Amino acid sequence: MDQIVFSKAQARKIILHAAGLAKVGQFGTGVDAVYSLIGHLGFVQLDTNYVVERAHHQVMASRIPDYQTEWLDELISDGQIFEFFTSDAGYLPMQDFRFSLPVKHAFVVNGKEKTKGEVNLMQDVLSRIEREGPLMVGDFENDRLESSSGWWDWRPAKVALERLYLEGKLMITRTRGFKKIYDLPMNLISPETDVTLPTAEEFARYIIRRTLGALGIASIKEMNWRARHVKGHLVKSELEKMLNEGLVNVVAVPGLTKGTFYMLKDQVSEVELSGEVFILSPFDILNVFRHRLKDFFDFDYQIECFVPAAKRKYGYFSLPILHGDLFIARMDAKADRKQKVLIVHNLHFENVELDASAISQLIIALKEFVKFNACLDIVFKESNRQDYLRSIRLGFMRT
């Protein structure tokens, strides 16, 4: 079995190219670029956090010049992409619809056993949507018997809707305010959509191809993560077959000794980076696996909105900032939408020295980020590098 050896620097370039971060506009411009990007990555994670523009839109805006949030809605309306919870909640290309079916089946057979009352409620909810059309949680009476005890303490109708969604009996679209609308699959997918259940082998190969296609170089750990809701998936055995068939190569990266890495045979390996700066979402495909950031980029990152306030080091919603193949900073920001001001609570630079070109690229990215968040101005509260901050402020004053 052949093994390809890449230095860390080479591996980083391959990973960034796979993520669509070799250069701005790598997938083109306009709504077609949005579809191309989702079609390439296979999955774009969504998140409801609205401190700055939502994660799925930021994934697009960081890669696609002049991205408009309505483009994503347009693709959903046209039936070219759909929302589902695979490894996480996110958007997938409709061409992959059949590969969501094993996950839906897994939620049916592996989920918590339902009581007779829960089964009846789910049937009642489904019957009502069949009769009345798409409905939201607010369209159902408040059937909570006790007061809410917390964020995830959903009332029974909400639980029923979510179970029907995860099991594939309902699908989701969204309002402009990002609230869920539950509808029947027959109303959201075209008759031409392939709805045949993949074999276990087909599903495993899909997972392998999609994971390696989006990550460039990856271990079986990341592949298993994407298939984690399907018990008994055949990722490991199918990976061995694909290696023997010459469809996948083993990759060695000197300095990384834990685990074995893989890449698709046709993965682009000769990559040039533009040297542009990308302000990334914490839920970007590049950032979702913390161990990969440490291994390949020497970047120790954690999203701290899930960390108690007293233990946060960088801020509530700190955004990684990438320059070329180097993470240069993390920015804790909030969009004040009433005042149209982007407030940067903390711009923390990593232990790197940045030249004038890098600072210039960072200023360009910050200006685009301000615009993307529908703001007109930016305010910096704190930074560990006042010299860099002075240069950035001067850059904004010149416009």
C-alpha positions, 0 to 999 in steps of 0.5 A: 500500500503506497504512502504519500508524505507531505510536510505540515506546510504542504498538508495545510495547503491541501486542507485549506484548498479542500475547505475553499480557503485557498483564495477568496472566490475559489468557487466563483461569485453569485448564487451559483458559487453558493451552490458549488460550495455546498456541493463541494463541502457536502455539508455546511453547519448552521447555528442560531447564534446571532451575535454576529451574522449567523454561522452558515452565512459567514461560511459563505461570505468568507469565501464568496465576494459580495455574498447575499444572505438571500442566496441561500434562501433562494437555493432552499426555495428552488429545492437545490439544498435542504436542511437536516441534522446529520452529524450536526444541523446544516445544509446539504445539496439535494443530490445527497438527499438519499444519504440522509435516509440512513440517519433518519432510519437510525433516529427511528430505530435507535431513539428513545422508546416512545410512550403511547401518548407520544406516538399519538401526539406525533400522529396528531401533529403529522395529521394536522400538517397533512391537512393544513399545510406547513406549520410552526411551533407557535401554531400549536397550543401550549401543551406544557403541563409544568413551567419550563425548567431551562433552554432545552425544556421543550413542550410536548408539541415541539418534541413531537415536531422535532422527532418527526423531523429527525425521523424524516416524516417532516422537513424544515424551511425557515422564516426570515427571522430563522424560525422553523417551518415544518412541512411534508417532504413531498412538498419540498423535494421534486419527484425526480429526487432519488429517495432509495435507501443506500446500502450500508456499503454505499453509505460508508463510501459516501461518508468517506468521500464527503469527509475527505473531499471537504477536509482534504486530509483526514483520519478515520476519526473525522469520518466516524464523527460524520457517521456517528448516528448510524450504528454499525456503519461500515466506514472502516471496512469500506475504507480498506476496500477503497485503499485496495482499489486505489481510490484513497491514499495513505498520507504521512505527515512528519511530526504527526504520529497519532493515527493514520491520515488519508486523502482521495486519490484525485485530491488536489495536492499542488496548491498556492495560497493567495495570502488573503485574510479570512475571518471565520465562523467557529462552526466553519468546516476548518474549525469544527475539529479542535485536534486538527487545528492543533495538529496541522496549524498549531492553533489551540482554539475553543469557542467560549460561548459554552465556557463559564464567563469567569473562565473565558480567555478571549471572549464569548464568541471569538472568531478565528482569523486566518492569513494564508496558512497561519492563524494570526488572531481571534476576534470577539465581536458583536454587531450592534444592529440598531446603531449599525456598529460592529463592536470588537470587544477583544482582538487578540493576536497570536504570537506572530509578527505581521508585516504591512502586507498582512495588516493591509489584508486584515484591514480589507477583511475587517471592512468586508466583515463590517459590511457583511454584518450590515454595519457602518462603523467599527469600534475596538475595545481591547487588543493585546497588540496596540501597535497592530491596532493603531495601524488598523485604526489608521487604515479605517480612517483613510476610507 
